[in-house]
Amino acid sequence: MEILKTIRLLSHVLYFRLKHGNPGEVDRHWENYWRTIEKTGSDGQVLWDSEPERASAEDLLRFQRYMDPSLPLLDLGCGNGRQSRFLSRHFPRVIATDVSTSALAKARAETGPEHRNIEFRQLDALQPGQAQALHDEVGDVNIYMRGVLHVTQQRDRPQFARSLATLAAMAETVVRVGGGNG
C-alpha cells in the first residue's frame, strides 16, 4: 500500500511540473503546487507531509538545546502548517512562513483556535529585503526548516543564506555558500 501511495504522490508532482512549468520561478512554482493540493495529512497528496511526532519531535531532540527559548520560532517553508502546529506546543510564539499564499491559506484553515500562538505570514526567503523587513518587525528568531534547503537552486543560495543570516541576527557575519577560500 505504501508503494502505491508513493507512486500516486510522485505522479501528482510530475503532473504539476509538466502542467505548471519552470521550477526557476520559485514563488509561482510553489503557489501553483499548493493550489493543486486538495487533501493534506498522512493520507493526503503532499509527499513530505510527515507525522510531526516522527519529524519535528526528532528535530527538537537534536536542536532545541541550541535555540534561545526567549525568541520566536520561525518555521521557514511551513506549507500546510502541520509541523508548525506541533512546534507551537514547545515555543511560546511561532511565526510560520511560506512563499505560497495558497499554502498559508491551507495552514490557516487547518489550524484550530488552540494554536493561538502561531501567526502565518508570506515570506520569500530568496528576497533578503523581505527577511530584513520581518527582522525589523520581530527581531531575532530561531529558525526551523524541514524541507526548504534541499530544493533551493544553487544560483539562489547566496540570497537565501543572506535571508537566514538576517533573520538569525548574523547579518554582520559573512555567509559563503558553495565553498571558496577567504
Sequence and secondary structure as in RCSB ss.txt:
>XXXX:A:sequence
MEILKTIRLLSHVLYFRLKHGNPGEVDRHWENYWRTIEKTGSDGQVLWDSEPERASAEDLLRFQRYMDPSLPLLD
LGCGNGRQSRFLSRHFPRVIATDVSTSALAKARAETGPEHRNIEFRQLDALQPGQAQALHDEVGDVNIYMRGVLH
VTQQRDRPQFARSLATLAAMAETVVRVGGGNG
>XXXX:A:secstr
 HHHHHHHHHHHHHHHHHHH  TTSHHHHHHHHHHH    STTSS TT   TTTTHHHHHHHHGGGS TTS EEE
ET TTSHHHHHHTTTSS EEEEES HHHHHHHHHH  TT TTEEEEE  TT HHHHHHHHHHH   EEE SSSGG
GS GGGHHHHHHHHHHHTT TTS    S    
